[in-house]
Amino acid sequence: MKDPAIQIRLRSLPAVNSLVDQIVAWEAKFGAIGCRDEDRVDICRRSLEAIRQRILQGEEIDVPVWLEEARHAIVKELQIRPLHQLNEVINATGIILHTNLGRAPIDSQLLHEATRKAGQYCNLEVDLESGVRSQRQKPIREFLQQLTGCESATVVNNCAAATILVLRALASSREVIVSRGQLVEIGGSFRIPEIMEVSGAKLREVGTTNITRIKDFEKAIQPQTALLMRIHQSNFRIRGFTESPSLEELVELGHKHNLPVVDDVGSGVLIPLTPFGMNDEPLVPRSIQAGADLVLFSGDKLLGGPQCGIIIGKKSLIEKLEKDPLMRALRCDKITLSLLQGTLQKYLQAKDSWPDILLYRLLAISIEELRVRSAKFIAELSSLEEQAEFQLAEETAYVGGGTLPDQALPTIVIQVSPKSISSEILCKRLREKFVLARISEDRVLLDLRTVLNDQKLAGVLKEALEGICYPDHFAASAR
Ligand SMILES: *Cc1c(COP(=O)(O)O)cnc(C)c1O
């Protein structure tokens, strides 16, 4: 028999529906949170279940007091829950390839078409003409042959996976010669020496940090050498007295000794970026022309596609990679392959001009265009004069994603100096409304280059400055 006091407490708890109605009423009073109905019901139910357990265990809980606190907690959880889920954000940082924001953005039409083709059932591994089983990489291979002049190609999850696959399939328990100046770390967890270790290949470093000559490679070649590797310094540059062998020299040496030469170029640039004032990234077709046996690059850096790692080069080597059991674990899914196919098609359609993909459209936005857009943006915020000061300023941005560390893109930013809150608070409020911005010299900087919907950003900024932010607003009203 239950203690009668416990019974009374349990009976005074509201039903789930009643608690949900109370939360809805609070939202009507203080502004909708914009949460899903299922989430509201779920959180209310779990909140009631937790209190029921505490009462059953004999805790002397004053139900009306608990209810008051529970409403706050429920609203807060409803507000926070979407922040912990994957959601679209507005990127106002101006960093086009932001690794933490998913690197290359993919334009919605391409996205839509690619998911339509592959989302449900698709001819992923069946040849519709003959009816026999085919390879999922085949369509991509043909596009890459046309775009880069390579003999063959394959695709895996990312460039890190590509590197591991190549090293394991071609250099397991044998030596790979790399210049000391190219033992890079990219994105925190991609470190060449560690990648070598997990793949089972032995790293043989040659030369010094700044100078490595072809002779250093030549002297290191031994019977246990498996391949020569060049790695692009992606996210840093060494200046001053520097020297490293050209790809042509490596190819000549490698072929003299019957050793394949692997070129990890990192960012897959297929067309010259000089029209954008950038000439610091290796061109993929040029590595093929120079005779590299395999060239590796990412799909979501300057190629502008989905996350994947592309390997192009000699047919015999690609076949060897595809036969490795690891290939099975590293292969891409149908959606990725479809997105990559759509992206590569855009390059083919563009011939030698820029492909019509979102990344290149963002790169191509001129300073003048940004200035006009930013001025218009500020003009539309005139009602917010009491909350903040807005100014146009010239700034520099970077492409990001471990590419072009030396090439600052001149850009225009909107400097926001909030009058009654700190820049940190404004940034936090924006973040909780799915907007990422930069802070510099105690001002919030908004760079419209990477913003795909100016109006939406203006609306969010207005709410953040006016303090229409549920938790703060809610706390203030409840006091
Ligand atoms: C970025 C990069 C990688 C890693 O590519 P992911 O696709 O991020 O795995 C490997 N090598 C080089 C040279 C890179 O620049």
The ligand as a Gaussian input file, in Angstrom:
#p B3LYP/6-31G(d) Opt

LIG

0 1
 C       42.572000      18.341000     -46.929000
 C       43.671000      17.442000     -47.250000
 C       43.594000      16.092000     -46.937000
 C       42.429000      15.511000     -46.202000
 O       41.293000      15.562000     -46.969000
 P       39.860000      15.162000     -46.377000
 O       38.999000      15.094000     -47.591000
 O       39.505000      16.240000     -45.431000
 O       40.009000      13.848000     -45.705000
 C       44.641000      15.279000     -47.287000
 N       45.723000      15.785000     -47.905000
 C       45.852000      17.075000     -48.223000
 C       47.084000      17.555000     -48.891000
 C       44.813000      17.962000     -47.901000
 O       44.917000      19.248000     -48.214000

